[in-house]
Structure formats: C-alpha cells, structure tokens
Amino acid sequence: MKLMRRSIDCEYWLGYARAKIQSMSWTPRKALTGPIQRNQAGAKPPKSRGRRRPDPLAAVTELLKASFDADPWKTSPEPLDKLQTEVPEKYPNKLLRKLQRRLKVWRSQRAHLMVFGDSPGNDVAD
C-alpha cells in the first residue's frame, strides 16, 4: 500500500513539474546550453599577506647575524640564551622557533655562497 501511494505521489509531482516547465519560456536544456558570461580577465591572484606583527628580533638581527658569521656551527638556543641573559623580559623562550628559521635561511645562504661563489639572487642572464 505504501509503495503504491509513493508511486502515485511521484507521478503527481512529475506531472506538476512537466506542466510547470512547459509553461515557462525556457527549458532546463536551454538554461544549460545558453551563453555563459565569465570574467574575461581570469581570476585575480591573491594578495600576499605580508607581516601581521612587528618583528620581535628586529632590534638585534644585525647582532645575531654577526654572531652567526663568527660561529656558524652554533645552534639556535645559544644565541637566544645570550639575548636572554642581557634582557630576559624582552626575548622569551617562544622566540626559539623564529630564531631557528632565521638560522636556517642564513645557513642556506652561506651554503649557496660556498657552492656557487656569489650571493643568491645575483644570477646574470646570458
């Protein structure tokens, strides 16, 4: 009985949908195959976000770079410990990862200099 009632309901709604589509001036096929207006310029590239906060190590970057150039084999906790002994409130332990990233960049620049003999980014086009 339920199955019969469902089929009657489906037939009713299909008939209703057919009548509604025939009364319209367009059909779903026309809607799908009609002209599509798109932005001719294409998608815009996302803007770079840049920095959101001021650099906490900006005041001592030159000092850190000089200490790295003097002793490049030192790990990142050593320069941070040195900074913390001088000013403990200004340079907390959470800056360790930031300092590790800086040392990674400086090490890669130094390796590039050792291998290619010039600083990165100074490639001359032939």
N, C-alpha and C positions, 0 to 999 in steps of 0.2 A: 504494500500500500504506500509506504513512504517513498519507495523508488518511483512508483507511478506518479506521485504528487511532485517529486523533484523534476521528472521529465516534463510534466505539464508546465511547471514554473519556468523551466529553461526555454521551452517553446514560446511561452508568453513573452519572456524578455528578449529572445532573439527576434521575434516578430516586431516588438516595440522598437528595437534597435534598428532593424531594417527600415521601418517606416520613418524613423527619425532621420536616418542618413539620406533616404530618398527625398525627404522634404527640404533638405539643405541644398545649397547651390554648389557645394563642393563635396567631394568624396574623400575618404581616407587615402585612396591611392593618389589623388591629385595633391593632397596635402604632403604626401611623402615624396612625390616626384617634382614638386614645384621648385621654382628658383630659390636657392638658399643664399642669403646675403651674409657674407662673412667679412670680417675686418681684413682688408687687403694688405695692410702693413704687417700683419702677423702678430704674434704675441710679444709683448714687451718683456725684456729681460728684467728679472727682479733687481731692485736697487740693493747695493751692498749695505749692510747694516753698520759696519764700522764699529768703533768702540762705543760702549754704553757707559762705561765708568772711567774715571781718570786712572792712569797707570800708577799703581802704588809704589813701583820701583823706579819711577821716572827720575827722582832726585839722585839716585845712586847708580844709575845704569852705567855711567862712564867709569865709576869706581869698580863696579862689578866686572866690566869688560876689561879694565886694566889688570885686575887680579886674575881673570881668566887667561889673559895673554901671558902673564908671568908664570902661572901654574895651570896649564890646561888639563892636567890629569886629576885635578881635584873634583870631588863630587859636589853636588848642589847643597847638601846640608852644611858643608864647611863655610862657604861664603855667607849663608844665611845665619849661621851661628855667630860669625864675626859681626854681622849687622845687628843681631840681637844683643850682643854684649855692649855695643855702643849705644843703641836706642832700643830697649826692649819693648816699649809700648807701641812703637811705630811699625815694627816689622814682625808680625805674629807668625806662628808656625804654618798657618794656612797659605802662606806665600811660597811654600816649598815647591808645589807643582808648577807654579808660574815660573819660578827660577829654573826648574828642570827643563821647561820648554825653551827658555832663553838659551840655556847652555847647549841644548840640542841644536838650535839654529846656529849658534856660534861655532860649534864643533863641525857642523856640515859645511859652513863657510870656510873654515880652516882646512878641512879635507879637500874641498874644491880647489883651494889655493895651492895646496901641496901637489895635487894631481895635475892641474891644468896651468898653474903658474900665474893666473890672473884672478881677479875677484869675480864672483858670479854676476852675471848680468851685463858684463862688458864685452859681449860677443860682437865681433866685427863682421858685418855682412860682406861677402865677396861678390 
